[in-house]
């Protein structure tokens, strides 16, 4: 009697479970193929997110690490001089240009040269013998001295850096080219005009 009751009480549950397994809804909803497809979609989505994160990280790395050397490194490698000479010479060139340009023009050049402040600080202070050195530089340069315009005044600074006056002519094209590449042709032309006085 007790056994019959247990069977009777579980019969509706067994019946419901068996009907559930055999129903089209269950068969359709929990089809192994659809489960597999769903898992594949989830995995592909995770891969896409991971790829996006990696690309984002690469973008941040590229932004932190510039694709080209700074002006000091460029001068050192192209002219075979020391870092101190490169910084001081570039600083002297920018100081000479600064004296010929208004604040907005020089700010435009400064925007193309991230290390501008440290370069200006590295420029040698003018000595009292500037005029005699300029005269000496002009005689050394001969007929080409007039084409230097404002560059003749740089002879003193370059002398203080143990660089010969003719190194001015080697420095300027490298500095102007660097500014053009970083700030555009117009910015480079502003610098060149200020230095050559044309």
C-alpha positions, 0 to 999 in steps of 0.5 A: 500500500505504501509502495503504491503510494510512492509510485503514484506520487512520482508518476506525474514527475516521471511523466513530465520529465519524459515528456520534456525530453521528448518534446520538440521544444527541448529538442530544438532548444538544447540541440548539440549543434546549436550549443556548439555554434553558441560556444563558437560565437562566444569564443570568436567574440572573446578573440575579437575583444583580445585583438582590440585590446592588443591593437589599443596597446600597440597604439599607446606604445606607438604614441609613447615612442616617437618614430624618429630620433630627437634633434640632439641624436640626429645632430650627433649621428650626422655630424659626429659631434658630442651631445653637449655640442649638439645641444649647445649648437642647436640652442644657439641656432634657435636663440638666433632665430628667436631674436628675429621672429615674433612670439607666435612664429617662434612658438610654431617652431617650438611646437615642432621641437619638444626639447626646445627649452633644454636646447635654449638652456644649453646654448652658450652665453655670449662673450664680450669678444663676439664682434671680433669672432664674427669678424674672424668668421666672416674672413674665414668664410670669405665671399660666402659670408654675406649669404650667412645673414644672421648666422655670422653671429653664431661663430662666438657660440660655436667657438665656446663649444669647441666647434669651428665657425664653418660648422654653422653651415653643417648644423643649420641644414640638419636643424631646418630639415628636422623642423620641416619634418616635425612641423611642416615645410612652412615652419621650416621656412620660417626658421630658415628665413630667420637665420639667413635673413631672406 
